[in-house]
Amino acid sequence: MQAFAILLDRLIYTRSRNAKLQLIADYLRATPDPDRGWALAALTGGLDLKAVQPKLIRTLLEERVDPVLLAMSYDFVGDMAETASLLWPEPAMSPAPPPSLDEVVQRLQHLGRAEAATVMRELLDRLDSSGRFALLKLATGAMRIGISARLTKTAFAIGFDVDVDAVEEVWHGLKPPYPELFAWGTGGAQPTPGTVPVFRPFMLAHPLEELKLDLADYAAEWKWDGIRVQLVHIAGQTRLFSRTGDDITGSFPDVAAAYSYPGVLDGELLVRGEFQGGALDAGGGAASFNALQQRLGRKAPTAKVQAEFPAFVRLYDILFDGDDDLRALPWTKRRARLEAVMPRLNAARFDLSAVIAATDFDELARIRDGARDAAIEGVMLKQRSSAYVAGRRTGLWYKWKRDPLVADCVMMYAQRGHG
C-alpha cells in the first residue's frame, strides 16, 4: 500500500505525460502480484469496491479533530480525502504494520455497513498521510488524479514491451488483478478474449490545416458533437465502449438493449433533437451536447431520464461483421457492408452518417460554411482507400472543424470547488 501511495503522490505532482508513463511503468515492474494488478485496476477505473460514503469519513474525523479546524481545513484544501489524510492524528498506541494493497482491497470488497467505521479507523491508523490519502481515494471510489485508463494501459505496454492496442483488444476479457496480463508481460502467452465483448482501439483523425484534398480520393461526412462509441455484440452479450475504452453500457441501457447484431460498429452517441443539423439536409438532426451530458456519468439512468433524453447512435463504420474482421478493407467496402447491415438494426436507435454530396473541395468549403448556423462542428474527410487502423495516421482521415468565434475579454471571479 505504501508503494501505491507514493505512486499516487508522485503522479499528482508530475505534469509531464512521459514522466507519468514512466512512473506507472516502473511501479508495475517493481511491485509484486497481486498488488500491481489491483493498482492497475484502480488507475483504469476497473476496481469494483463497496464505496465508503464521504459522510462516514467526516464522522470519523470529527471523533478525533476539532470540528472548527476540520471545517476551516476542508474549506482551504477543497478535497475531503486530502483533508482527512493530513488531519488524522497519530494513534496513541503503536499500530500494526501498514497493510498491503491486496489487504486493503480484500477488506473493502467485503465491507459491510455495520463494520465500515471500525475497519476504516484501523486502516487509517496503520498508514501515514500519503497512505491515508490513497486509502480514502480507493474507499470513496473517487480517484480523480488526472490519469486516464488509456494512459495507464500505455504505461503497462511500455513497462512490459507489448503493443498497447493488443492490450486494449484483450482488456475487457480479463478481470482484476489481471494475472494473465502480467504473465503475458513477463514472457507468457498473450491472453485471448474468448467469447466476451472486447474493445478495439478507434481510428482517429488529424486536424485539416491548409491542406486541400481531392474529393475523388476522400469522402466527406458531418462531424457531430456527441461522444464516439463502439458497439460490440458477441455470444448474446452487448457492450458499449467510449473512445477511451471505458464500458458505458450501464449508462445507456436503452441503446445496448436495442443492439443485437453480431459485430462491431463505430459511431457517434447522440440524443434525439434538432439543435444540431436541424437546418440542413444532414441525415437527421440531434440535440445539443448539453442534452447528452444529462445521460453521461449516470450508472443507472431512470426510465424518466431515458425518455426525456432518448439516446441513439449515428453510425460511421463497421469493424467486424460477425466473425469477419473488416478493418483491413478500404473505407468504400466497409461503408458498403455497413449500409447492408442498416436494415437489420433498430431504426429508432441507429441511423447512418450521411455522406456529403459535393463535386469538389471548393463546394465542400461552401457547405461547411453553413455548418455554424446548423450548430454542426464541421466535417470529416476520410480517404476512400483507407483501412481502419488504430490511432491517428497521417493522410487517412481529417477533421475540418468550423472556424471558432473568438472573444477578446477579461474573465473575473472564481469560486473554489470541493470534492
C-alpha positions in Angstrom: 0.0 0.0 0.0 2.8 2.4 0.8 4.3 1.9 -2.7 0.9 2.6 -4.3 0.5 5.7 -2.1 3.9 7.0 -3.2 3.0 6.4 -6.8 -0.2 8.4 -6.4 1.6 11.2 -4.7 4.2 11.4 -7.5 1.6 11.3 -10.2 -0.4 14.2 -8.7 2.7 16.4 -8.7 4.1 15.3 -12.1 2.9 17.3 -15.2 4.8 15.6 -17.9 2.9 12.8 -19.7 6.1 10.9 -20.4 7.2 11.2 -16.8 3.8 9.8 -15.7 4.1 6.9 -18.1 7.5 6.1 -16.7 6.3 6.3 -13.0 3.5 3.9 -13.7 5.6 1.5 -15.8 8.4 1.4 -13.1 5.8 0.7 -10.4 4.2 -2.1 -12.3 7.5 -3.8 -13.0 8.8 -3.5 -9.4 5.6 -4.3 -7.5 4.7 -8.0 -6.9 1.4 -9.6 -7.6 -1.4 -9.1 -6.8 -0.8 -5.5 -5.6 0.2 -4.3 -9.0 -2.9 -5.8 -10.5 -5.1 -4.0 -8.0 -3.2 -0.8 -8.7 -3.7 -1.2 -12.5 -7.5 -1.8 -11.8 -7.7 1.3 -9.6 -5.9 3.6 -12.2 -8.1 2.3 -15.0 -11.4 2.6 -13.1 -11.9 -1.2 -13.0 -11.8 -1.7 -9.3 -15.3 -2.6 -8.0 -15.3 -1.7 -4.3 -18.2 -1.1 -2.0 -17.7 2.7 -1.7 -17.5 4.3 1.7 -19.6 7.4 2.0 -17.8 10.7 2.5 -20.2 11.3 5.4 -18.6 8.4 7.2 -15.1 9.9 6.7 -16.2 13.2 8.1 -17.8 11.5 11.1 -14.7 9.5 11.9 -12.6 12.7 11.6 -14.9 14.6 13.9 -14.3 12.0 16.6 -10.6 13.0 16.7 -10.3 16.5 15.3 -11.9 19.8 16.4 -14.9 20.4 14.1 -14.0 24.1 13.5 -10.4 23.1 12.5 -11.9 20.5 10.2 -14.3 22.9 8.6 -11.6 25.5 8.0 -9.2 23.0 6.7 -11.7 21.5 4.3 -12.6 24.9 3.0 -8.9 25.6 2.3 -8.0 22.2 0.9 -11.2 21.5 -1.1 -10.9 17.7 -1.1 -12.1 15.6 1.8 -9.7 12.7 1.2 -6.7 15.1 1.3 -8.1 16.9 4.3 -8.6 13.7 6.3 -5.2 12.3 5.3 -3.5 15.4 6.6 -5.6 15.9 9.8 -5.9 12.3 11.0 -3.9 12.2 14.3 -1.3 9.5 15.1 -2.7 6.7 17.2 -1.8 6.6 20.9 -0.6 3.0 20.7 1.7 1.6 18.1 -0.5 0.2 15.3 0.0 -3.0 13.3 2.3 -2.7 10.2 1.0 -0.9 7.1 -1.4 -3.1 5.1 -0.6 -4.3 1.6 -2.8 -3.0 -1.2 -4.2 -6.5 -1.6 -5.3 -6.5 2.1 -7.0 -3.1 1.6 -8.8 -4.2 -1.5 -9.9 -7.5 0.0 -11.3 -5.8 3.1 -13.0 -3.0 1.2 -14.6 -5.5 -1.2 -16.3 -7.4 1.6 -17.0 -4.4 3.8 -20.4 -4.3 5.5 -22.1 -1.1 6.6 -22.0 -2.2 10.3 -18.2 -2.7 10.3 -17.3 0.1 8.0 -16.3 2.6 10.7 -14.2 0.1 12.6 -12.3 -1.1 9.6 -11.7 2.4 8.3 -10.4 3.5 11.7 -8.0 0.6 11.9 -6.7 1.1 8.3 -6.3 4.9 8.8 -4.3 4.3 12.0 -1.9 1.9 10.2 -1.0 4.4 7.4 0.9 7.6 7.1 -0.6 10.7 5.4 0.2 9.5 1.9 -1.2 6.1 2.6 -4.3 7.5 4.1 -4.9 9.7 1.0 -4.6 6.6 -1.2 -6.9 4.6 1.0 -9.6 7.2 1.0 -9.4 7.6 -2.7 -9.9 3.9 -3.1 -12.6 3.7 -0.4 -14.7 6.5 -1.7 -14.4 5.5 -5.3 -13.2 8.9 -6.4 -9.6 8.7 -7.7 -9.7 11.9 -9.8 -5.9 12.3 -10.1 -5.7 13.1 -13.8 -4.7 9.7 -15.0 -6.8 8.1 -17.8 -7.3 4.5 -18.4 -5.6 4.8 -21.8 -2.5 6.4 -20.3 -2.3 3.6 -17.7 -2.6 0.9 -20.3 0.0 2.7 -22.4 2.3 2.6 -19.3 1.8 -1.1 -18.9 2.7 -1.6 -22.6 5.8 0.5 -22.2 6.8 -1.3 -19.0 6.4 -4.8 -20.5 7.3 -4.1 -24.1 4.0 -5.0 -25.6 1.7 -3.2 -28.0 -0.9 -1.0 -26.3 -3.5 -1.8 -29.0 -3.0 -5.5 -28.2 -3.6 -4.7 -24.6 -6.9 -3.0 -25.5 -8.0 -6.0 -27.5 -7.8 -8.4 -24.6 -8.5 -5.9 -21.7 -12.3 -6.4 -21.3 -11.9 -10.2 -21.3 -9.8 -10.1 -18.2 -10.6 -9.3 -14.5 -8.5 -7.7 -11.7 -5.9 -8.3 -10.5 -5.1 -9.4 -14.1 -2.7 -12.4 -13.5 -2.9 -13.4 -17.2 -2.0 -9.9 -18.3 1.2 -9.8 -16.1 2.1 -13.4 -17.1 2.0 -12.2 -20.7 4.1 -9.2 -19.9 6.7 -11.4 -18.3 7.1 -13.8 -21.2 3.9 -15.8 -21.2 1.3 -16.3 -23.9 -0.9 -13.4 -24.9 -4.4 -13.8 -23.3 -7.3 -14.4 -25.7 -10.6 -12.6 -25.1 -12.7 -15.6 -25.9 -16.4 -15.1 -26.3 -16.8 -11.8 -24.5 -17.3 -8.3 -26.0 -13.9 -6.5 -26.1 -12.9 -3.0 -27.2 -10.9 -2.3 -30.3 -9.0 1.0 -30.5 -10.6 3.7 -32.6 -9.3 5.2 -35.8 -8.8 8.9 -35.3 -8.4 11.9 -37.5 -5.8 14.7 -37.9 -6.9 18.3 -38.0 -7.1 19.7 -41.5 -4.9 22.7 -41.7 -4.0 24.4 -45.0 -4.3 21.1 -47.0 -6.7 21.0 -49.9 -7.9 17.5 -50.7 -9.3 15.9 -53.9 -12.8 14.6 -53.2 -12.2 11.9 -55.8 -10.0 10.3 -53.1 -11.9 11.4 -49.9 -15.4 11.1 -48.7 -16.9 13.8 -46.5 -19.3 13.4 -43.6 -20.7 15.8 -41.0 -18.8 16.0 -37.7 -21.4 15.6 -34.9 -21.0 16.9 -31.3 -21.6 13.8 -29.3 -19.2 11.1 -28.0 -17.5 8.5 -30.1 -18.7 5.0 -29.2 -18.1 1.4 -30.2 -20.9 -1.2 -30.2 -20.0 -4.8 -29.7 -22.2 -7.8 -29.7 -20.9 -11.4 -29.3 -22.4 -14.6 -27.9 -25.5 -12.8 -26.7 -23.7 -10.1 -24.9 -23.7 -6.4 -25.8 -21.2 -3.7 -24.7 -21.0 0.0 -25.4 -17.4 1.4 -25.2 -16.3 5.0 -25.1 -13.3 6.3 -27.1 -11.0 5.6 -24.2 -12.3 2.0 -23.9 -14.5 2.6 -20.8 -17.5 0.4 -20.6 -20.5 2.7 -20.6 -23.2 0.1 -21.2 -24.8 0.7 -17.9 -25.3 4.4 -18.6 -27.1 3.7 -21.9 -29.2 0.5 -21.4 -31.7 1.7 -24.0 -29.1 1.7 -26.7 -27.5 -1.6 -25.6 -30.8 -3.4 -25.4 -31.6 -2.3 -29.0 -28.4 -3.7 -30.4 -28.2 -7.4 -31.1 -26.4 -7.6 -34.4 -23.2 -9.8 -34.2 -20.4 -7.5 -35.0 -18.5 -4.3 -34.0 -19.8 -0.9 -35.1 -18.3 2.6 -34.7 -20.5 5.7 -34.4 -21.4 8.9 -32.5 -23.6 8.7 -29.4 -26.2 11.5 -29.6 -29.6 12.5 -28.1 -32.6 13.0 -30.4 -33.4 16.6 -31.2 -33.0 19.3 -33.9 -30.3 21.6 -32.3 -27.5 20.1 -34.5 -28.2 19.8 -38.2 -31.9 20.6 -38.0 -31.5 23.3 -40.6 -29.5 21.2 -43.0 -30.1 18.1 -45.0 -27.6 16.3 -42.9 -29.3 12.9 -42.4 -31.3 13.9 -39.4 -30.7 16.3 -36.5 -29.6 15.8 -33.0 -29.9 17.6 -29.6 -27.0 19.6 -28.2 -24.1 18.1 -26.4 -25.6 19.6 -23.2 -28.6 17.2 -23.6 -26.2 14.2 -23.9 -24.5 15.4 -20.7 -27.7 14.7 -18.8 -27.0 11.0 -19.6 -23.3 10.8 -19.2 -21.9 9.5 -16.0 -25.2 8.1 -14.7 -24.6 4.4 -13.8 -28.3 3.6 -13.8 -30.4 6.2 -15.5 -34.1 6.2 -14.6 -36.8 5.4 -17.1 -37.8 9.1 -17.0 -34.3 10.3 -17.9 -34.1 7.8 -20.7 -37.4 9.0 -22.1 -36.6 12.7 -21.7 -33.1 12.3 -23.3 -33.5 9.4 -25.8 -30.1 8.3 -26.9 -29.2 6.9 -30.3 -26.0 6.2 -32.3 -25.2 7.7 -35.7 -23.1 5.0 -37.3 -19.8 5.8 -39.1 -18.1 2.4 -39.7 -18.1 -1.3 -39.2 -15.0 -3.2 -37.9 -16.4 -6.7 -37.6 -19.4 -8.3 -39.4 -20.0 -11.4 -37.4 -16.6 -13.1 -37.2 -15.3 -11.3 -40.3 -12.6 -8.7 -39.4 -13.2 -5.9 -41.9 -10.6 -3.5 -40.6 -8.1 -4.2 -43.4 -10.7 -3.4 -46.1 -10.8 0.0 -47.7 -13.4 2.5 -46.4 -15.5 2.1 -49.5 -16.0 -1.6 -48.9 -16.6 -1.2 -45.2 -19.2 1.5 -46.0 -21.0 -0.8 -48.3 -21.0 -3.5 -45.7 -22.4 -1.0 -43.1 -25.1 0.1 -45.5 -26.1 -3.5 -46.0 -26.4 -4.0 -42.2 -28.5 -0.9 -41.6 -31.9 -2.5 -42.4 -31.3 -5.1 -39.7 -30.8 -2.5 -37.0 -33.4 -0.7 -34.8 -34.1 2.5 -36.7 -35.1 4.3 -33.5 -31.7 3.8 -32.0 -29.3 3.6 -35.0 -29.0 5.6 -38.2 -26.3 6.1 -40.8 -24.0 9.1 -41.0 -24.7 10.8 -44.3 -22.1 11.3 -47.0 -22.0 14.9 -48.0 -22.6 15.4 -51.7 -20.0 17.8 -53.1 -18.4 17.8 -56.5 -15.1 19.4 -55.4 -13.3 20.8 -52.4 -14.5 24.4 -53.0 -18.1 23.3 -52.9 -17.5 21.4 -49.7 -15.9 24.5 -48.2 -19.1 26.5 -49.0 -21.2 23.7 -47.5 -19.0 23.7 -44.4 -19.5 27.5 -44.0 -23.2 26.8 -43.4 -22.4 24.4 -40.5 -22.3 27.2 -37.9 -26.0 28.1 -38.4 -26.8 24.5 -38.1 -24.7 24.1 -34.9 -22.6 21.4 -36.5 -18.9 21.1 -35.5 -17.6 20.8 -39.1 -16.9 17.9 -41.5 -14.8 14.7 -41.5 -12.8 13.7 -44.6 -12.0 10.0 -45.0 -9.7 8.5 -47.6 -11.8 6.2 -49.6 -9.0 3.6 -49.8 -8.1 3.8 -46.0 -8.1 0.7 -43.9 -9.4 1.0 -40.3 -6.2 1.5 -38.3 -5.9 2.4 -34.6 -4.9 5.9 -33.7 -4.0 8.8 -36.0 -2.3 8.1 -39.3 -1.2 10.9 -41.5 -3.1 11.3 -44.8 -6.0 8.9 -44.0 -8.7 10.8 -42.0 -9.1 14.5 -41.3 -11.4 16.6 -39.2 -12.2 20.1 -40.6 -13.9 22.0 -37.8 -15.7 25.2 -38.4 -13.7 28.3 -37.5 -14.0 29.3 -33.9 -15.6 32.5 -32.6 -13.1 34.5 -30.6 -14.0 36.7 -27.6 -11.5 39.4 -26.5 -12.3 39.8 -22.8 -11.1 39.6 -19.2 -12.6 36.8 -17.1 -13.2 37.8 -13.4 -14.1 35.9 -10.3 -13.7 32.3 -9.3 -15.1 30.1 -6.6 -13.1 27.4 -5.0 -14.6 23.9 -5.7 -14.9 21.0 -3.4 -14.6 17.2 -3.9 
